[in-house]
Each structure stands twice: as C-alpha cells, then as structure tokens.
Amino acid sequence: QADDTPPGLPKAEFLLFVGELSGDKGLPTLLRAYESLGRERPPLLLVGRRTPDTPAHLPDGAEMRSEWPHEHVMAAFRRCLLAVLPSICLDACPTTVLEAMASARPVVATTTGGIADMIVDGENGLLVPPGDEHKLAEAMARLLTDADLRVRLAAGARERVQRFTASAVVERLEAVYARVAPRNSGTLPE
C-alpha cells in the first residue's frame, strides 16, 4: 500500500491545530499552553491560512504549514494524536471539529459557538473555556498521559459525528415536517 503521508508531517506522534492561524482561533492561547507542557511534549503542527496576526515566533516543537491541500489536512487528522481547536470566536459549525471527529480523533476545544453542540465533554472530546491557557494545557496533558481516554474519546467522536452528516440532518428535518405538516387524506377541505 502506498504511503499517503504528506511531506512536512511529523513522523512521530503529534498534536494538530487546523484553522485560520489567528488570534480569533485561539492560537496565542494554544502556543502558551503548548509551551507549558514541558520538554517531553510531542510536536505541534499548525495548519491553515496566515493572517496579519499570525504569530511570528513559535515555541520549540511547533511547526506551521499554510495553504495545504485538503487531502493533506485530512491525512494529518488521521495521523495526529489529538486535535486542538481552541477558538475564541463564535464559530457556528466549525468544519475542523467535524473533520477531527470523522477521523476518530479526540478533540480539545472551547465552549464557544456551535462547538458546545458538537462536543460532549468527556464523551467525544474535552471542552475548556475560551482563552484559558491553563485549562487548555491541563486538557492536552490529560490526553497525552491517558491512552485509554484517547481511545474512548476517539470512539465517541466517530459515533457522534454521524449526527452531523447530511443524511442524518435530512432525516431529522423530515421527522419535524412529518410532525408539523397537516395530514393530507387525499380529499380537499370543504
């Protein structure tokens, strides 16, 4: 089988952030939390679009890739130890959370916007308050040291993401319509 590892992907276990490389996506908080994990931390791969506030300095172990093709991003999700998505802005339905879940990866994310609807804390990911580098570092450290928790959350992520597929959404909409639409008996009202 051909190796579909994109160039630039760490060979060893790594943490993954995917999103706009900006303050709104919680990057400064993530970098401070990552740095506090100590010397034994795995690499942190940051993938996304650069912005005017993209950090110029990265802590040791952190690498940035911008403008990666989507298939490389998905390969990174499949290979990462965990995904960290510490957004501080109100994302309605961040695709990156769904992609991490669909790749059966545990996610550490914040309680902003639609993320709190997607992740059930302790079932398919860990939720932390936005902008809290200490809680973010605690959650990452907890997943790094607890392989059983990573496996359990990954399984929960794969199961929960099914609720957000197009077919599941269509089924729920059809059920709502069936409840609220008047029954048509085939005869016109008089």
PERAGI-V395089 format. One record per pair of residues at least 12 apart in sequence whose ideal C-beta (glycine too) atoms are under 7 Angstrom apart, sorted by the first residue. I is the first residue (numbers start at 0). J is the second residue. Records with the same first field share a line. If there is no record, write none. Layout:
I = J ; J
//
This chain:
3 = 74
4 = 74
5 = 71 ; 74
7 = 64
8 = 74 ; 75 ; 78
9 = 42 ; 44
11 = 41 ; 42
12 = 41 ; 80
13 = 41 ; 42 ; 43 ; 44 ; 79 ; 80
14 = 41 ; 43 ; 79 ; 80 ; 81 ; 83 ; 139
15 = 44 ; 75 ; 76 ; 79 ; 82
16 = 29 ; 43 ; 45 ; 46 ; 83 ; 84
17 = 46 ; 47 ; 72 ; 95
18 = 47 ; 84 ; 95
19 = 47 ; 48 ; 50
20 = 45 ; 47 ; 48 ; 49 ; 50 ; 53 ; 63 ; 65
21 = 50 ; 52 ; 53
22 = 52
23 = 86 ; 87 ; 88
24 = 86
25 = 85 ; 86 ; 87 ; 109 ; 129
26 = 54
27 = 54
28 = 85 ; 130 ; 132 ; 135
29 = 83 ; 85 ; 135
30 = 54 ; 57 ; 58 ; 61
31 = 132
32 = 132 ; 135 ; 136 ; 139
33 = 58 ; 61
34 = 58
35 = 136
36 = 136 ; 139 ; 140
40 = 60
41 = 80
42 = 60 ; 62
43 = 60 ; 61
44 = 62 ; 64 ; 75
45 = 61 ; 62 ; 63
46 = 64 ; 67 ; 72 ; 75
47 = 65
48 = 65 ; 66
49 = 65
73 = 98 ; 102
76 = 98 ; 99 ; 102 ; 104
77 = 102
79 = 104
81 = 104 ; 105 ; 107 ; 142 ; 149
82 = 99 ; 104 ; 106
83 = 107 ; 139
84 = 96 ; 106 ; 108
85 = 108 ; 109 ; 135
86 = 109 ; 111 ; 114 ; 129
87 = 109 ; 111 ; 129 ; 130
88 = 111
89 = 111 ; 112
90 = 111 ; 112 ; 113 ; 114
91 = 112 ; 113
92 = 113
93 = 113 ; 114
96 = 108 ; 114 ; 117 ; 118
97 = 117 ; 160 ; 163
99 = 156
100 = 123 ; 156 ; 157 ; 159 ; 160
101 = 160
103 = 153 ; 156 ; 157
104 = 153 ; 156
105 = 124 ; 142 ; 149 ; 152 ; 153 ; 156
106 = 118 ; 124 ; 156
107 = 124 ; 125 ; 127 ; 135 ; 138 ; 139 ; 142
108 = 124 ; 126
109 = 126 ; 127 ; 128 ; 129
110 = 126 ; 128 ; 129
111 = 129
117 = 163
119 = 159
122 = 155
123 = 152 ; 155 ; 156 ; 159
124 = 152 ; 156
125 = 138 ; 142
//
